[in-house]
Amino acid sequence: MKASALFRKNFGITDMGRDLLSEDYMLKQLTASLIYPEGETGKQFWAKVYAQAKQKFGTTEIPVNTFNKVWIAPDKAVIYQNGNTAFIAESRLKVLLEEDS
């Protein structure tokens, strides 16, 4: 097993891993409520998305799965441990689509 896969597996069973999973869930719920296409904020958001798509790609025919299942995952972390205490000195997150994970 790769070190990164082992880290993700072990990190998920820690309090911090569970907290991050909970925060990720809340973030996804909030995002979904804000970009819901029938709400006022969602209508504005999607109008801007499609306007930018038209400007950049010349079309608004974008596959629906382009906007689905966004994952926020740990990328890199520098952690120092002293006894039962851990110090996070550096951490980075990455944003992935479902097919990237």
Disulfide bonds with the S-S distance in Angstrom:
none
